[in-house]
């Protein structure tokens, strides 16, 4: 199985690489997709990371980077995305060339709310934070759960709980989700 980690606005970081390391024992190949072509950035704040991402990339371009990176055939593929990476996965989830993807897990992809009309061609788990300042998480979950191939979960953490660089990093949620991801990846291998 090949695993793609699709980064948030921070891009490729040691924190994300640590997630990859924790999950690498469950897959035969792992690739990190980031909006900055592998260049490490040391942003002082999330606001600085957001501004940099919006100035240089944006969601539409990031979704294109992801689509160009994904193979159109091959081994079982699993995608795990965080924040804008989750939203980029959602952007490509209805494209028939990607119907071979086995599963995606998307953490706090807040821009998903802008494209609820999409119908994924692969199974997708959407994990939302307990609260978002710009929309009602429960309303979005209700809308999305009506669709096939989608499972929605509301976490106990806030947006960014999986990222050690985020002000909302939550060690307990992180540990629980890593455990669940490992179990899910092991189950997919069976």
One Martini backbone bead per residue (centre of mass of N, CA, C, O) as a GRO file, in nm:
protein
  190
    1UNK     BB    1   0.098   0.035   0.020
    2UNK     BB    2   0.028   0.379  -0.051
    3UNK     BB    3   0.126   0.683   0.112
    4UNK     BB    4  -0.029   1.007   0.139
    5UNK     BB    5   0.084   1.314   0.257
    6UNK     BB    6  -0.115   1.612   0.308
    7UNK     BB    7  -0.050   1.917   0.372
    8UNK     BB    8  -0.042   2.204   0.513
    9UNK     BB    9   0.064   2.536   0.528
   10UNK     BB   10   0.356   2.437   0.633
   11UNK     BB   11   0.423   2.177   0.514
   12UNK     BB   12   0.722   2.045   0.533
   13UNK     BB   13   0.787   1.885   0.845
   14UNK     BB   14   0.896   1.733   1.122
   15UNK     BB   15   0.611   1.674   1.226
   16UNK     BB   16   0.513   1.526   0.968
   17UNK     BB   17   0.743   1.320   0.952
   18UNK     BB   18   0.659   1.183   1.219
   19UNK     BB   19   0.399   1.070   1.113
   20UNK     BB   20   0.525   0.904   0.890
   21UNK     BB   21   0.694   0.727   1.077
   22UNK     BB   22   0.454   0.605   1.239
   23UNK     BB   23   0.314   0.488   0.956
   24UNK     BB   24   0.539   0.324   0.789
   25UNK     BB   25   0.481   0.027   0.907
   26UNK     BB   26   0.194   0.005   0.730
   27UNK     BB   27   0.375   0.059   0.471
   28UNK     BB   28   0.573   0.054   0.165
   29UNK     BB   29   0.490   0.362   0.096
   30UNK     BB   30   0.593   0.716   0.118
   31UNK     BB   31   0.438   1.041   0.060
   32UNK     BB   32   0.492   1.391   0.031
   33UNK     BB   33   0.256   1.653  -0.003
   34UNK     BB   34   0.342   1.986  -0.107
   35UNK     BB   35   0.332   2.337  -0.188
   36UNK     BB   36   0.684   2.365  -0.180
   37UNK     BB   37   0.862   2.132  -0.299
   38UNK     BB   38   1.015   2.055  -0.006
   39UNK     BB   39   1.039   2.318   0.128
   40UNK     BB   40   1.148   2.455   0.411
   41UNK     BB   41   0.970   2.625   0.670
   42UNK     BB   42   0.986   2.898   0.925
   43UNK     BB   43   0.724   2.980   1.085
   44UNK     BB   44   0.614   3.192   1.339
   45UNK     BB   45   0.314   3.166   1.229
   46UNK     BB   46   0.011   3.087   1.109
   47UNK     BB   47  -0.037   3.351   0.959
   48UNK     BB   48   0.222   3.335   0.790
   49UNK     BB   49   0.156   3.067   0.653
   50UNK     BB   50  -0.108   3.155   0.523
   51UNK     BB   51  -0.004   3.392   0.355
   52UNK     BB   52   0.201   3.229   0.194
   53UNK     BB   53   0.006   3.031   0.067
   54UNK     BB   54  -0.185   3.239  -0.070
   55UNK     BB   55   0.039   3.385  -0.240
   56UNK     BB   56   0.169   3.109  -0.382
   57UNK     BB   57  -0.099   2.912  -0.413
   58UNK     BB   58  -0.356   2.777  -0.311
   59UNK     BB   59  -0.606   2.550  -0.350
   60UNK     BB   60  -0.618   2.500  -0.655
   61UNK     BB   61  -0.314   2.444  -0.694
   62UNK     BB   62  -0.291   2.219  -0.484
   63UNK     BB   63  -0.484   2.025  -0.626
   64UNK     BB   64  -0.304   2.005  -0.879
   65UNK     BB   65  -0.056   1.889  -0.743
   66UNK     BB   66  -0.196   1.636  -0.645
   67UNK     BB   67  -0.303   1.527  -0.918
   68UNK     BB   68  -0.007   1.506  -1.042
   69UNK     BB   69   0.103   1.299  -0.819
   70UNK     BB   70  -0.103   1.098  -0.872
   71UNK     BB   71  -0.162   0.798  -0.963
   72UNK     BB   72  -0.360   0.617  -1.212
   73UNK     BB   73  -0.210   0.369  -1.085
   74UNK     BB   74  -0.168   0.075  -0.883
   75UNK     BB   75  -0.149   0.061  -0.581
   76UNK     BB   76  -0.261   0.098  -0.296
   77UNK     BB   77  -0.427   0.402  -0.193
   78UNK     BB   78  -0.353   0.651   0.060
   79UNK     BB   79  -0.498   0.939   0.213
   80UNK     BB   80  -0.358   1.216   0.413
   81UNK     BB   81  -0.511   1.513   0.544
   82UNK     BB   82  -0.440   1.867   0.628
   83UNK     BB   83  -0.658   2.087   0.593
   84UNK     BB   84  -0.571   2.194   0.295
   85UNK     BB   85  -0.511   1.898   0.221
   86UNK     BB   86  -0.800   1.800   0.264
   87UNK     BB   87  -0.925   1.996   0.057
   88UNK     BB   88  -0.765   1.885  -0.185
   89UNK     BB   89  -0.881   1.606  -0.177
   90UNK     BB   90  -1.173   1.691  -0.216
   91UNK     BB   91  -1.132   1.826  -0.498
   92UNK     BB   92  -1.048   1.520  -0.626
   93UNK     BB   93  -1.277   1.304  -0.530
   94UNK     BB   94  -1.463   1.325  -0.818
   95UNK     BB   95  -1.241   1.191  -0.994
   96UNK     BB   96  -1.222   0.917  -1.194
   97UNK     BB   97  -0.902   0.864  -1.198
   98UNK     BB   98  -0.939   0.808  -0.857
   99UNK     BB   99  -1.103   0.533  -0.801
  100UNK     BB  100  -0.848   0.354  -0.692
  101UNK     BB  101  -0.869   0.469  -0.431
  102UNK     BB  102  -0.913   0.341  -0.119
  103UNK     BB  103  -0.842   0.601   0.076
  104UNK     BB  104  -0.945   0.878   0.294
  105UNK     BB  105  -0.803   1.117   0.533
  106UNK     BB  106  -0.959   1.411   0.682
  107UNK     BB  107  -0.835   1.694   0.847
  108UNK     BB  108  -0.980   1.984   0.888
  109UNK     BB  109  -1.149   2.067   0.606
  110UNK     BB  110  -1.291   2.368   0.576
  111UNK     BB  111  -1.333   2.398   0.250
  112UNK     BB  112  -1.552   2.184   0.203
  113UNK     BB  113  -1.800   2.379   0.242
  114UNK     BB  114  -1.772   2.496  -0.067
  115UNK     BB  115  -1.807   2.162  -0.184
  116UNK     BB  116  -2.081   1.974  -0.126
  117UNK     BB  117  -2.142   1.864  -0.430
  118UNK     BB  118  -1.953   1.648  -0.403
  119UNK     BB  119  -1.867   1.300  -0.524
  120UNK     BB  120  -1.700   1.054  -0.425
  121UNK     BB  121  -1.489   0.774  -0.565
  122UNK     BB  122  -1.399   0.739  -0.264
  123UNK     BB  123  -1.319   0.671   0.040
  124UNK     BB  124  -1.410   0.904   0.319
  125UNK     BB  125  -1.266   1.057   0.602
  126UNK     BB  126  -1.408   1.304   0.816
  127UNK     BB  127  -1.228   1.521   1.041
  128UNK     BB  128  -1.353   1.725   1.282
  129UNK     BB  129  -1.381   1.972   1.474
  130UNK     BB  130  -1.562   2.094   1.742
  131UNK     BB  131  -1.476   2.381   1.609
  132UNK     BB  132  -1.570   2.667   1.405
  133UNK     BB  133  -1.575   3.010   1.333
  134UNK     BB  134  -1.718   2.998   1.015
  135UNK     BB  135  -1.887   2.734   1.106
  136UNK     BB  136  -2.106   2.460   1.129
  137UNK     BB  137  -2.016   2.145   1.188
  138UNK     BB  138  -2.288   1.994   1.218
  139UNK     BB  139  -2.410   2.083   0.948
  140UNK     BB  140  -2.194   1.964   0.765
  141UNK     BB  141  -2.219   1.673   0.854
  142UNK     BB  142  -2.513   1.636   0.772
  143UNK     BB  143  -2.468   1.688   0.468
  144UNK     BB  144  -2.239   1.466   0.415
  145UNK     BB  145  -2.377   1.195   0.532
  146UNK     BB  146  -2.571   1.158   0.273
  147UNK     BB  147  -2.332   1.041   0.140
  148UNK     BB  148  -2.145   0.845  -0.028
  149UNK     BB  149  -1.830   0.737   0.112
  150UNK     BB  150  -1.896   0.890   0.390
  151UNK     BB  151  -1.723   0.980   0.695
  152UNK     BB  152  -1.805   1.138   1.005
  153UNK     BB  153  -1.610   1.325   1.250
  154UNK     BB  154  -1.599   1.449   1.583
  155UNK     BB  155  -1.378   1.598   1.764
  156UNK     BB  156  -1.205   1.729   2.057
  157UNK     BB  157  -1.060   1.917   1.878
  158UNK     BB  158  -0.897   2.158   1.707
  159UNK     BB  159  -0.775   2.326   1.464
  160UNK     BB  160  -0.460   2.146   1.457
  161UNK     BB  161  -0.428   1.888   1.654
  162UNK     BB  162  -0.194   1.736   1.460
  163UNK     BB  163  -0.008   1.998   1.497
  164UNK     BB  164   0.279   2.097   1.665
  165UNK     BB  165   0.262   2.407   1.536
  166UNK     BB  166  -0.003   2.449   1.664
  167UNK     BB  167  -0.206   2.608   1.893
  168UNK     BB  168  -0.410   2.332   1.876
  169UNK     BB  169  -0.250   2.126   1.987
  170UNK     BB  170  -0.335   1.771   2.078
  171UNK     BB  171  -0.200   1.507   2.228
  172UNK     BB  172  -0.447   1.320   2.268
  173UNK     BB  173  -0.564   1.332   1.983
  174UNK     BB  174  -0.312   1.246   1.837
  175UNK     BB  175  -0.278   0.967   1.966
  176UNK     BB  176  -0.554   0.856   1.882
  177UNK     BB  177  -0.521   0.899   1.571
  178UNK     BB  178  -0.271   0.730   1.528
  179UNK     BB  179  -0.392   0.469   1.625
  180UNK     BB  180  -0.629   0.467   1.417
  181UNK     BB  181  -0.454   0.474   1.162
  182UNK     BB  182  -0.301   0.212   1.208
  183UNK     BB  183  -0.551   0.031   1.217
  184UNK     BB  184  -0.659   0.106   0.936
  185UNK     BB  185  -0.411   0.022   0.772
  186UNK     BB  186  -0.407  -0.271   0.866
  187UNK     BB  187  -0.693  -0.339   0.758
  188UNK     BB  188  -0.629  -0.278   0.453
  189UNK     BB  189  -0.415  -0.515   0.424
  190UNK     BB  190  -0.620  -0.768   0.453
   0.00000   0.00000   0.00000
